[in-house]
Amino acid sequence: MTEPLLPGALLTELLLTELPLTEPLHVIVDGGLDDALALSVLVGLKVPMSQVVATEGSVSLLTTATATGRLMATLGSSVPVRLGSERALAGAYPAGRDPFHGTDAFGGKAEALKSAPIPSEQAHSLAGSVLCCGALTLVAQAIQVGCSLTDVVWMGGAVAVGGNMTAAAEFNAWMDPEATDQVLASGVPVRMVPLDVTERFAWSAIELDSLRAAGRLGHLLADAIALAHDRDGFFVPHDAVTAVALTSPDLFRWTARQARCETRGELTSGETVVDRRPWIGPGTVLVAEDVDVPEVSARILAAVASLR
């Protein structure tokens, strides 16, 4: 990392020690190539999961659920895949979403995955720990009904780099700004891994070749990810980075911040507003502000290589 842990970040250290990886772990995905890589990392690291919940993202809920069920079968995992939300808290999810990761949610290579029944069961209670790699709709709903959430690790938001869906909004926050704001303001311990950190992982052909060499499943993932790499010239493994933030938080530098999400701005809806003024007291959102890029990438590749 480029900087050591901030000298005054004792509260941050304390919060991290109070956020162990606990069971059950609920994983929410929204049908992206980085989601597939994140699930592969979790299975490779043998992280105990209670359920994988498919939710709507760049593709429909059904497409996400179908691809996720087939991926988990291919990974040899018996963790159930269940259905999440296809509507935001305030209504329909916003329009204008391109199938960025392929119309099949797997880079056009879903036919290479094992067959599996299409998930049809609704998500179970999210009580416990949550890794959310999509919109926070289900997490906000869980808070509303009084679920006992231990902590939430969320890939989402942006602090200083601007958005990737609009000029202000990161995609997962943009999908459901009301849910994002409710979760960030809830007081539930949240670890937020924003674009400022994940976009430092611009995987080139070198990393993709390393992934392809990481066994049969690495080859399959690399073939799917090639859709994004060939289109953009690089691939950002947002959700896989966040999976490592869950399992190895020591590879990141965290700061406790006050954070909210804009819900009404005509040009800024979905913008995450993280208060970095030094005289403002710490909040309950631990924001990842630095990361050991080479080591996190190495751990992603090693986790995939461990799969058989």
N, C-alpha and C positions, 0 to 999 in steps of 0.2 A: 504494500500500500504506500501511497505517497506521503501520508502523514500518520503520526502515532495517534493513539486515542487521546482525545482532548483532555488536558489536565483537570478541568473542572467537571468532567462527565461522570462523577461518582453515581449520580442517580441513574444514568444510562447503564452503567455496569451492574447496578443493583437490579434494575428491571430485567436485564438479560439473564441474570442468575435466577430470577423468579419466573422465567418463561422456559421451563424445560420442555423437551419433546415428550408430550404425554399422550396416552391413549384415551379415547379413540382419536385418530387423526382423520378428519374429513377433508377430502381434496376436491376442489371445484375447478373444472376445466371448461374451456369454451371452443374447443375444436380447432386449435392451431398446431402448427408444426412444432412450435416451442412447447406447447402443452404435451405433445407426444414425447418430446425429449425429456421433459420434466418427469412424466410418469415413468419413463424408462430409468431415469436416475433414481427415483424413489424405490422402484422394484429392485434395481441393481444393488442399492444400499440396504435392502431388506427393512425399509421403514414400515412399521406396522400401520396399516390403513384400515379404517372401519368401512369406508365406502368411497367411491369416486362418483362425483355428481357432475353430470353433463348439463351445461346451460347454454343458452343461445349466445352466439358471438358473431363472427363474420359470416357464419353459416347458421342454418336453422337448428333448433333444439334436436330434432330427429336426426339430422345429419351428424351433429356432434356426438350424440348418444350412440349411433350406429358405429361410427369410426372408433370411438373410445372403447366400446365393447369388444370390437375386433382386435384393437391394439392390446388390450389387457389379456385377451386370450393368446395372442401371439407372444406376449411376454411371459406366458405361463402363470399368470396371477389369477387367483380365485376371488380377489376382492370384488364385491358386487359393484356394477355400474348402474346408477339410478338417475332418474330424471330431475332436473332442476327447473328453472324458470324460463318461460318464453315471453314474459312481460316484465317491464320495470315496475317500480313501486307506483309511479304516477300514471302508468298507462303502457302503451306499446313501446318496445325498444325503438330507438330512432332509426329512421330510414337512411339510405345512402351507404350501406355497408357492402363493400366488395368482398367476394370470396378470396381474401388475400392469401390464404394458405391452401387454395385449391377447392373446387366445388365439392369434393369428397372429404374435406378437412384433413387430407393427408397427401397433399402435393400431387394429386392425380394417381397415386400408387396404392390406394386402399385395397384394390383387388389382390395385392400381394400379401395382405394380412389374413390371418386365419378367419374362417367363418365363425360367427357367434350369434346367438339370439339377439334380436333388437331389444334393448332395455325398455321396460314398460312400467317398472315400479317407481313410485315417487320417492324422493330423497327422504331419509329418516332424519330425526332430530339432529341438529348440529352441535349438541352439547359436547364440550371438550375443546380440542384444538382444531383450527381450520387453516388449511393452505388454500388460498383463493387466487386462481390464475385467470380470473375473469371479472365480470361485474359483481358487485357486492350485494346484489339484490337479496339472495338467500340469507346472507349474514345479517342484513338489516332486519329481515323478517324474523330471524331467530331471536334477535335482540328484542324486537317488539313483543314477542310472545313469552319472553322471560327465560329463554334457554340459558343454561349456565355455560358461557363461553370462557374457556381458559385463556386463550389468546388467538389472534388472527395474524397470519403472515400473508401479506398481500402484494402481488405484483401489480403496481398501478401508480398512477399519478406522475407528476413531474414537478420539480422544484424550480429550476432556473433555466431549463433547456427548451421550454415551450412544449407544445403538444405534438402528437403524431396523427391525430384524427382531425383536429382543427389547430389553428395557430396557438390556442391556449390549452386544449384538452388532450390528455392521453386517452387511448381507446377505452380501457376498462372503466375509467372514471366517467367518460363521456357517455357510455352505455346507460348508466343509471346515476346521474348526479345526486339525486335525493338519497339514494341508498348509500352512496359514498360519504355524503356529509353526515348522515345519521351514524354511520359506523365510526367515522373519525371523531365525532363529538360525543360518542357514547360513554367514554371512560373505559371501555374494554381495551386491554392491552393490544396494541396493533404494532406490528413491524411492517413498515412500508418500504418496498424496494422500487424506487421510481426509475423513470427513463434516464435520469442523470447517471445512474449506476449501470443499468442494463445496456444502454447504448454504447458503453465503452467496450462491449464485446461484439465487435464487428468481425465475425468469423469469415475468413477467406478460404480459398481453395485448400490451403494448408491444413486448417482445422477440419474441413470437410473430408479431406483424404485420410486424416487421422481417425475420424469417425468411421469412415468406410472400412478402415483396416481393423476396427474394434469388434471383429466377429460378425456372425450372420446378422444379428439384430442391428449392429452399427451400420452394416452395409445397407440394410433395408431403410433405416432412418436417413442415411445420407442420400439415398436415391430420392426419397420424398422431399427432403430439404433442398435438393438441387433446384426445385421449382423456384423457390425464393432467391437462392443464391444466384442462379443464372439470370433471373429478372433484374435483381438489384445490384449484383456484383459483390454481395456479402450477405451474411445471415446473422441476425441478432437472436440469441437463445434466451429471450427475456425470462420465460417461466422456468427454464432449467437453472438459470442463475438463482432464481428465487427459491427453488427446491434446495439448492446448496445453502442459501441463507437460512433456511429452516434447520438443516442438519449441522451446519458448521458456521454459526453466527460470528465466530471469532475471526473469520476471514473478511469481515466487513467492519467498517467503523460506523457506529450508530450514535445518533444524538436524539435525545428526547425533545420533541417539538410540539407546539400547538399547531394543529392542522385542521383545515376545513375544506369544503368543496363548494364552489360557486354553483348555484342551482337556477339562477334567474337571468344571468347576463345574456344579452342578445348575442354578443360576440364571445363570451367567456364561459358559457355553461359547460360544466365539467372540468373547469380549471381547479386544480388542487392548490390551495393557498397555504404555504408552510411559513410560519412566522420565524424568521431567523434573526430578528433584532436581538442583540446581546443582552438588553436590559429586560426582556420578556422572560418570565419564568418558564421552566420546562413543562411540557404537556405529557400526555400518555401515549403519544405516537412516536415510536422509535423509527427515525428516518435513516435509511442507509445512505451515507454520504461519501463513502470511499470503499474500495474493494481491492483485493489482491486478484487482479485479472488473470494472470498466468495460472495461479494455483486453483482458482475456481474452474477455469476451463479444463485443467488437468483432472480435476475431480469428476467433472461431468463425463469426460472421455473414459476415465477409469471405471466409473459406475456402469457405463454401457458395456465396456469390455468384460465386466464380470458376469454379464447375462449369458445364459446358455439356452 
